[in-house]
Amino acid sequence: MLLTVKNPVANIYKKNNKKSEIVTQILYGENFITYSKSGKFYRGYKAYDKYKGFIESKDLHIDKIKKTHKIISRDCSL
């Protein structure tokens, strides 16, 4: 299942425990593809760079908003 990060930043853990080693972090709006759910954690990987691990379910949501624009530049001149 494809889920989207709803917090500014979320940790991806090695095991389904907050005391486990943090593998990486994922930012707001990034996609996380899940394999399964274990308690309060989803097991899966980041869609962008394929880092695997566990992420808390409270940090994710199903993105039901249809995308209308694609951002291709980080900044712009005003």
VENKAJO-V11657 format. One record per run of one state. SS is the DSSP state (helix for helix, strand for strand, loop for the rest). FROM is the first residue (numbers start at 0). LEN is the number of residues. Records with the same first field share a line. If there is no record, write none. Layout:
SS: FROM-LEN, FROM-LEN
//
This chain:
loop: 0-1, 5-3, 13-8, 27-3, 38-2, 46-5, 61-17
strand: 1-4, 8-5, 21-6, 30-8, 40-6, 51-5, 59-2
helix: 56-3
//
